[in-house]
Structure formats: structure tokens, C-alpha cells
Amino acid sequence: MRTADRSIDLPRPDRQAKPKKAKAPKSPKTDRLASVAFENERQKRQKQREKEEAEAVKVRANREAAIKKAEAALETAKRDHEQKAAEIEKDFAAVQRRVAAEEERWQEIERTA
């Protein structure tokens, strides 16, 4: 039998209908127990949510501290680099002055010779 040939209201011939479970009659005691269980579960979820939020705050604080530490290390390295570069430029200028003086001395020797 094809699906299109069957009516929607008819049960499928290859499956039996499941018997419905009988519900227990409600009593004030079961209502209270259910209410207490629901409230306990709600409190449990709330505590779990608070715990996760506290963990997220801790992770965020650790991340921010790591970022600040990395930025401070970068700033220190930058200052060290600039200081070394300034020293190298100073040494380079001194070498250039020595080269110019030596060139001038050589020119003087060539003129007198």
C-alpha cells in the first residue's frame, strides 16, 4: 500500500497502537512533592548558572591579566630595542666621523706627496 493511497486518519497496518498509560490520580501530597522537586531542580540550575558565570569571570580576568602582562613585556622589549638602536646609530655616526677623518688625512698625504 502506498502512502498516498492511505488516509491520514487510519492507523498504519504494520504498527499497532500503543496502549496509553493510566495516570495516577493527583493528590495534594504528590503536588507538594512535585513542587518541591521542581523548586530543587530550579535552584540546582540557578547554582550551576552562577558557577558557570563565576568561572567565566575568572577566565576573563585571567585573560585580561595575560594581555596586560604581554603588553608590558612588549613595551619593555620596544624600549630596549629603541635604546640599542640609538646606541648603534651613535656608534655608526662615530665610525662615519672616523672614516671622514681618515679620508681627509689620506687626501692630505696625497697632496703633499
C-alpha positions as CSV (number, residue, x, y, z in Angstrom):
1,M,0.0,0.0,0.0
2,R,1.4,3.3,-1.0
3,T,1.5,6.3,1.4
4,A,-0.6,8.5,-0.9
5,D,-3.4,5.9,-1.1
6,R,-3.8,5.7,2.7
7,S,-6.0,8.1,4.6
8,I,-4.3,10.2,7.3
9,D,-6.9,9.1,9.9
10,L,-6.3,5.4,9.5
11,P,-3.7,3.7,11.6
12,R,-0.8,2.1,9.8
13,P,-1.4,-1.5,9.2
14,D,2.1,-2.5,10.1
15,R,2.1,-0.9,13.6
16,Q,-0.1,-1.5,16.5
17,A,-1.4,1.5,18.5
18,K,0.5,1.9,21.8
19,P,-1.7,1.5,24.8
20,K,-1.9,4.7,26.8
21,K,-0.6,4.7,30.3
22,A,-3.1,5.4,33.0
23,K,-2.2,8.5,35.0
24,A,-2.2,8.3,38.8
25,P,-4.9,10.4,40.4
26,K,-3.4,13.7,41.7
27,S,-3.3,14.3,45.4
28,P,-2.1,17.3,47.5
29,K,0.9,15.3,48.7
30,T,2.1,14.5,45.1
31,D,1.5,18.1,44.1
32,R,3.7,19.2,47.1
33,L,6.4,16.7,46.2
34,A,6.3,17.7,42.6
35,S,6.5,21.4,43.6
36,V,9.4,20.7,46.0
37,A,11.2,18.7,43.3
38,F,10.7,21.4,40.7
39,E,12.0,24.1,43.1
40,N,15.0,22.0,44.0
41,E,15.8,21.5,40.3
42,R,15.4,25.2,39.7
43,Q,17.8,26.0,42.5
44,K,20.2,23.5,41.2
45,R,20.1,25.0,37.7
46,Q,20.5,28.5,39.2
47,K,23.6,27.4,41.2
48,Q,25.0,25.8,38.1
49,R,24.4,29.0,36.1
50,E,26.1,31.1,38.9
51,K,29.0,28.7,39.0
52,E,29.5,29.0,35.2
53,E,29.2,32.8,35.3
54,A,31.8,32.9,38.1
55,E,34.1,30.7,36.1
56,A,33.6,32.9,33.0
57,V,34.5,36.0,35.1
58,K,37.6,34.2,36.4
59,V,38.6,33.2,32.8
60,R,38.1,36.7,31.6
61,A,40.2,38.2,34.4
62,N,43.0,35.7,33.7
63,R,42.8,36.6,30.0
64,E,43.0,40.3,30.7
65,A,45.9,39.8,33.1
66,A,47.7,37.8,30.5
67,I,47.1,40.5,27.9
68,K,48.4,43.2,30.3
69,K,51.5,41.1,31.0
70,A,52.1,40.6,27.3
71,E,51.6,44.3,26.6
72,A,54.1,45.2,29.4
73,A,56.6,42.7,28.0
74,L,56.2,44.1,24.5
75,E,56.6,47.7,25.8
76,T,59.8,46.7,27.7
77,A,61.2,45.0,24.6
78,K,60.3,48.1,22.5
79,R,62.2,50.4,24.9
80,D,65.2,48.0,24.9
81,H,65.1,47.9,21.1
82,E,64.9,51.7,20.8
83,Q,67.8,52.1,23.2
84,K,70.0,49.6,21.4
85,A,69.1,51.2,18.0
86,A,70.1,54.6,19.4
87,E,73.4,53.2,20.6
88,I,74.1,51.6,17.2
89,E,73.3,54.9,15.4
90,K,75.6,56.7,17.8
91,D,78.4,54.2,17.1
92,F,77.7,54.4,13.4
93,A,78.0,58.2,13.5
94,A,81.3,57.8,15.3
95,V,82.6,55.4,12.7
96,Q,81.5,57.7,9.9
97,R,83.4,60.6,11.5
98,R,86.5,58.3,11.8
99,V,86.1,57.3,8.1
100,A,85.8,61.0,7.1
101,A,88.9,61.9,9.2
102,E,90.9,59.1,7.7
103,E,89.8,60.1,4.2
104,E,90.8,63.7,4.9
105,R,94.2,62.5,6.3
106,W,94.8,60.4,3.2
107,Q,93.9,63.3,0.9
108,E,96.4,65.5,2.8
109,I,99.1,62.8,2.4
110,E,98.4,62.6,-1.4
111,R,98.5,66.4,-1.8
112,T,101.9,66.7,0.0
113,A,103.4,63.7,-1.8
